Amino acid sequence: MRPLTRRPLALAWILSAAVSLAACGVDVHESGPGKNVDIKSPLGDVSVRTDVKNVDTGLPVYPGAQPLRDGDEPENANVNIASRWFGVKVIAANYESRDTQAEILDFYRREMKSHGPVTECRGEVDFRDGPGSRRPVCKERPSSSEVQLVTGTEERQRVVAVKPRGTGSEFSLVYVSTRG
């Protein structure tokens, strides 16, 4: 889960490039203040939006949190990859708060319960069990400063990753849905 919580766009750009290289007659349009790309090909479609104002991960934004400002790279994204064989939707946004990591984690533990059991992980999240019901499990790394809360299945999940930042915290809200 680490790449999704830190830089969700890296995966999107790699997948976009793969679809572009595999198809002929690809139509790419980039416009607006953010990086918005649409690729349509015989193999499938890719849509990347980084100018998303109200990112809908299905989770509320922590009260008082502000969008994270770290250089020129967009800190939120809505990525859709669709074909006849599979689909992936990733919505991610990064925020910062003056509140502590513990306060933010307490808030999201309560909020995420409405989506099912919550797995807490200081380390890496993996999924186990059979197809369609793979649930999150934690591979502990006690030295990690980042704590992840995960709910759902491998095919449909919500993730909150929180780590200290200066005297406050930074956190990511991520929604992932897959098919195929």
N, C-alpha and C positions, 0 to 999 in steps of 0.2 A: 504494500500500500504506500510506501514512502514516496515513490515518484508522483502519485496522484495528489498527495497532500502538499508537496513542495512546489512542483512545477507541472501542473496538469497539461499545459500546452505542449510540452515536449512530446508526449505520446501522440497528441493530435497531429502535430506537424510530421512526425515520422509516418503515421498511418496515411496522412494525406499524400505524402511523397510516394509511398508504396502504391496507392491507388493510381496516382498520376502516371507513374512509370509503367504500370501494367495495362494501361488503356490508351487507345488512340482517340483523337478528337475530343480531348478534355477541354472544357470551357471553365476558365478561372476568372472570377471577378473579385477585386479587392476595393473596398470603398469605406467611407466614413472615417471618424476619428480613431476608432479602434481597428484592430486587424480582423476584418471580416472576409472570409474566403468561402466560396461555393465551388465545388468540383462535381461535375456530372459526367458520368462515363457509363459505358455498357456494363461494367462490373459492379457499379454502385455509386452512391452519392456521399459526399463529405461536406459538412457544413461546420464552420468554425466561427464563433462570435466571441469577440473579446471586449466589445463595448456594451456589455450587458449591465444595465443600471440596477435592476432588481432581480438578482440571481435567485431562482426558485429551487432550492435543494430539498424543500419539504420541511426545513427546520427554520425556526425564527433566528434572527440575528441577535446576539447577546445585547441586552440593553446598554446603550452608551458606546458600543463598539463603533469604530470607524473603519472604512476600507483601508487596507494596508497599502502604504506608499513606499515602494522600494525600487527606485530607479525608473527606467523607461518601460520595462516589461509589464504587460497587463497582469493584473492580479486576480482576474476572474475570467471564466470562460464557460461557454455552452457549446459542446462539441457533439455532433451527431454523425455517425457512420452507418449507412444502411445499404444492404444489398439483398438479393433474393435468399442468400444463404445465412446471413448473420446481421446483427445490428448491435451497436454500442452507443450509449448516450452517457456523457459525463458532464456534469454541471459542478463547477467548483468556484469558490470565492475565498479570499484571504482577508482577514480583519486583524485589527489591533485594539487593545483595551488597556486602560490603566489598572484594571483589576488583576488580582492574582490568578495564577493557573488553577488553584484549588476552587476559587469562586466560579470560574467559568466552567470547570468540569462539573461542579455541583449542579449548575443551571442545566447543562446539557444531559446529565444523567436523568434528571426529571423529564425534560422535554422529549428525549428519545424513547422513553418507555412506551409511548403511544404507538410506536412502530415495531414493538416486539422486544424480546430480551436484549439487553445491552451487554456487550463484551468490552471490558476495559483492558487495555494493553499498553505496557511500557516496553516496546520492542516492535516486532513485526507481526502483522495479522496474516493468517493463512486460512484456508477453508477446508473442512473435512466432511465426510459422509457421502451419500450417493448423489448423482446428478439431480438437479432441481431442488435439492434440499441441503446443499452444502452450507454449513453454518460457520461463522467466524470462530477461530481459536487463536490464542496468543502464543507467540514464540518470544518469551521474555528476554529482555536485555536490560537488566537493572540499572546500568550506567546511562541509559538514554534519558535525556531531559524532556523528550516529547511523550505525551500520553495520548493514546487514541481511544475513542469510544466508537464502537461499530455495532450496527443493528441491521438485521435483514439476512439475506442469503447472498451467495456469490453472484447470483443473477440480478439481484436488486438489493442494493445496500445504501446506507447512509453512514458517513464517517465524519467525526469531528476530531481533529488533531490539534492539541494545545501544547505550547511550549513557552517558557519564560522569554521575555524580551525587555531588556533594561529593567525598569522598576515595575513593569506590567507584564502583559502576555501578548502573543500573537496566536491566531488560530485559523484553521481552514475548515470550511463546510464543504462536503463533497457528496454528490448523489451519483450512483453508477447503476445503470440498467443495461443488461445484455440479453440477446436472444440468439438462438441458433447454435 
